[in-house]
């Protein structure tokens, strides 16, 4: 969706000492129709974040219907029984707030930021579109055009725009993660109103949603409002989902693409275990030590010393059913992609042979502690992480365990994960070259 600035809501902060020393306290309850509600109170400023997480993402799409989860995110702003097209935006803006949404592989997230005295407006808006979305041919065709244009801008006509899509295509081949969230034009155009109605009935039900309200609230009053606006929505049966099977890479594969770019790019990619595994924490140390900052090993060696690269990054994706780690490099003119792949492999092997230094280890621990402390200074991040932890783990309290999970990582843990999933693992190399090369 169109992004809005966060205005003063980013200023809603919690005392740093409280984040470090005291757990974030939540109140949880479930309505009779299955809607799980999570409340977090922070009365420092008169604002509220409301986040709804629906457990449906691109991995849930059927063959021939790729991109439907993202298209449906757009349809959620096209009006409902008591709200006209785009009035979700205008109601919130008139009330001093704003909203946004995004689709991922495992879930779709909607959020509203609003002054606390207008919380009832946002809850009414969210309940109305959960209960009675306006799905008609005109709205559907209009949003198909919007999404197809978005795909052209972000993927088709953007330098390196398809790169991450192709990484997922080969790393997760045969699984629900193989297809891009944005989908493809043929499938998008084939989506019908009756399929949209079924999608809403299947996935946009109270029992497939969690709502998190954070900020300047009163528990009792907020619970009453949730009951008022959401308890009347009909309970639906839980959907029987097809298991998302992740196939282990059997062979290492090289794939090359030609794009409208000036400089080549190389990506060396590996599968990881799913979110919640030990590797969610150990691999973070590897990404920080190897790349992502100017004092990292690859940056100092390949960007500064050897001058082979414009930039280098290490990326970790943690998904509900699997994970992904890859090294990404933008090459200087005349540098061979094969040379960079060898440099990457050598750097990984050296890391496995020698481990990390005490200085690197402590520096990254301090950085991660600061990162997660800073993250939870904003109520919107507390809401988002609470929603995702409930959707994927049914455990909102994982928020309070995250810092300790990182700080408890040892050098041996890092070495074990590196050797098991990267050094001993098969890889996918995705290379992008200029079309005129």
Secondary structure, 3 states (H helix, E strand, C coil): CCCCCCHHHHHCCCCHHHHHHCCCCCEEEECCCCCEEEEEECCCCCEEEEEEEECCCHHHCCCCCCCHHHHHHHHCCCCECCECCCHHHHHHHHCCCEEEEEECCCCEEEEEEEEHHHHHHHHHHHHHHHHCECCCHHHHHHHHHHHHHHHHHHHHCCCCCCHHHHHHHHHCCCCCCCCCCCCCHHHHHHCCHHHHHHHHHHHCCHHHEEEEEEECCCHHHHHHHHHHHHCCCCCCCCCCCCCCCCCCCCCCEEEEEEECCCCCEEEEEEEECCCCCCHHHHHHHHHHHHCCCCCCHHHHHHHHHCCCEEEEEEEEEECCCCEEEEEEEEECCCCCHHHHHHHHHHHHHHHHHHCCCHHHHHHHHHHHHHHHHHHCCCHHHHHHHHHHHHHHHCCHHHHHHHHHHHHCCCHHHHHHHHHHHHHCCCCEEEEEEECCC
